[in-house]
Amino acid sequence: MLGMSMGLFIEAAVAVLMALTLGYCVILNRRLALLHADRESLKLMVGDLVVATNLANQAIKELKSTAVEADMTLSSRLEEAERFGIELANHINSGAAMMQRIVRLTNVARQHPVLATPTQAADQADRMDGKQPNKVRAALEQLSTRVSNRGVAA
């Protein structure tokens, strides 16, 4: 009887261990099913991440091309502004020279009231400066002919 009760005890212990093993297998099976479900959602997430990365790369390429285009436009505008600045400086310098010439002409005209026409005043100013007649003289001659023609163009 002792042999039988010991055998029954061992078999009962084996049956309990088998039931525990079976229960643990059921728990593991559920976890594996959840893991597979997460695997599918992970695949979707990775796919979405790849799409987002591709879109970001494309946007970066477009930004680079836009930046290059803006840089070229800005460079051309800066070059044009520099040319205009140089041209404006030249005009300012020539305007200042012309103003100095006009001042000299008016000074000569004030000092010599005998000179009747602006052309004579320009000749006198040229002789004083040691320069030859230029565009200012030609303009003064045109003005004097207009005055003598009473403002009517010839």
VODREN-675309 format. One line per 5 residues: for each residue x, y, z of C-alpha. Coordinates in Angstrom, 3 decimals. Each point is the difference from the previous one (the first is absolute). Layout:
BEGIN
X:Y:Z | ...
REM end
This chain:
BEGIN
0.000:0.000:0.000 | 2.842:2.251:0.677 | 1.255:-0.662:-3.525 | -3.354:0.805:-1.417 | -0.518:3.173:1.944
3.493:1.137:-0.935 | -0.729:-0.708:-3.679 | -3.328:1.785:0.262 | 1.711:2.961:1.642 | 2.637:0.178:-2.726
-2.634:-0.282:-2.716 | -2.082:2.699:1.666 | 3.093:2.245:0.175 | 0.719:-0.669:-3.677 | -3.643:0.798:-0.858
0.196:3.312:1.918 | 3.297:0.891:-1.710 | -1.574:-0.853:-3.370 | -3.003:2.216:0.783 | 2.336:2.828:0.999
2.014:-0.504:-3.175 | -3.199:0.013:-2.071 | -1.151:3.234:1.701 | 3.378:1.611:-0.592 | -0.132:-1.059:-3.667
-3.412:1.671:-0.333 | 1.398:3.225:1.514 | 3.016:-0.139:-2.330 | -2.279:-0.634:-2.976 | -2.010:3.151:0.818
3.172:2.040:0.350 | 1.308:-1.329:-3.318 | -3.304:0.925:-1.662 | 0.297:3.538:1.399 | 3.621:0.147:-1.135
-1.022:-1.004:-3.541 | -2.726:2.650:0.044 | 2.555:2.557:1.166 | 2.319:-1.222:-2.740 | -2.611:0.892:-2.624
-0.568:3.427:1.512 | 3.771:0.432:0.193 | 0.252:-0.822:-3.724 | -2.629:2.673:-0.703 | 1.828:2.460:2.201
3.320:-0.695:-1.747 | -1.710:0.386:-3.389 | -1.449:3.353:1.075 | 3.415:1.042:1.267 | 1.589:-0.865:-3.356
-2.652:2.035:-1.854 | 0.510:2.946:2.350 | 3.778:-0.207:-0.454 | -0.364:-0.016:-3.786 | -2.300:3.037:0.156
2.473:1.800:2.266 | 2.878:-0.765:-2.385 | -2.018:1.304:-2.928 | -0.883:3.163:1.924 | 3.671:0.526:0.880
0.982:-0.321:-3.683 | -2.653:2.551:-0.955 | 1.198:2.347:2.744 | 3.574:-0.312:-1.238 | -1.006:0.795:-3.573
-2.083:2.950:1.203 | 2.926:1.261:2.081 | 2.359:-0.262:-2.987 | -2.502:1.853:-2.202 | -0.477:2.710:2.640
3.771:0.331:0.360 | 0.429:0.442:-3.744 | -2.792:2.587:-0.141 | 1.427:1.872:2.965 | 3.496:-0.050:-1.501
-1.229:1.402:-3.302 | -1.961:2.722:1.793 | 3.028:0.896:2.110 | 2.175:0.246:-3.109 | -2.609:2.197:-1.663
-0.209:2.185:3.115 | 3.789:0.366:0.018 | -0.042:1.059:-3.672 | -2.744:2.528:0.727 | 1.939:1.256:3.014
3.114:0.554:-2.091 | -2.030:1.688:-2.725 | -1.733:2.196:2.571 | 3.354:0.979:1.527 | 1.262:0.932:-3.455
-3.102:2.122:-0.605 | 0.408:1.694:3.370 | 3.644:0.776:-0.746 | -0.792:1.397:-3.427 | -2.890:1.995:1.486
2.310:1.458:2.639 | 2.522:0.941:-2.692 | -2.756:1.627:-2.027 | -1.177:1.940:3.047 | 3.547:1.246:0.572
0.157:1.079:-3.629 | -3.327:1.843:0.316 | 1.254:1.719:3.154 | 3.142:1.101:-1.863 | -2.118:1.254:-2.910
-2.267:2.015:2.264 | 2.995:1.434:1.834 | 1.560:1.073:-3.311 | -3.294:1.486:-1.141 | -0.289:1.972:3.243
3.583:1.235:-0.205 | -0.241:0.993:-3.691 | -3.394:1.545:-0.726 | 1.369:0.943:-3.407 | -0.412:-3.579:-1.221
-3.426:0.071:-1.562 | -0.701:-3.639:-0.772 | 0.435:-3.220:1.957 | 2.290:-1.210:-2.794 | 2.411:2.858:0.637
-0.108:-0.806:3.713 | 0.763:-3.651:-0.750 | 2.940:1.040:-2.204 | 1.322:2.242:2.782 | -0.410:-2.814:2.591
1.797:-2.422:-2.315 | 2.883:2.432:-0.433 | 0.218:0.438:3.772 | 0.045:-3.783:0.583 | 2.237:-0.753:-2.958
-2.540:-2.504:-1.290 | -1.572:-0.418:-3.379 | -3.740:0.538:-0.544 | -2.119:-3.044:0.753 | -3.601:-1.116:0.337
-0.856:2.813:2.379 | 1.040:2.544:-2.611 | -2.067:-1.743:-2.663 | -2.999:0.016:2.341 | 0.494:3.697:0.728
0.195:0.735:-3.734 | -3.273:-1.864:-0.532 | -1.593:2.017:2.790 | 1.224:3.261:-1.481 | -1.408:-0.897:-3.436
-3.325:-0.871:1.566 | -0.037:3.309:1.856 | 0.749:1.859:-3.230 | -2.714:-2.005:-1.779 | -2.410:0.800:2.862
-0.190:-3.605:1.212 | -0.922:-1.529:-3.353 | 2.104:-2.975:-0.948 | 1.951:0.468:-3.222
REM end
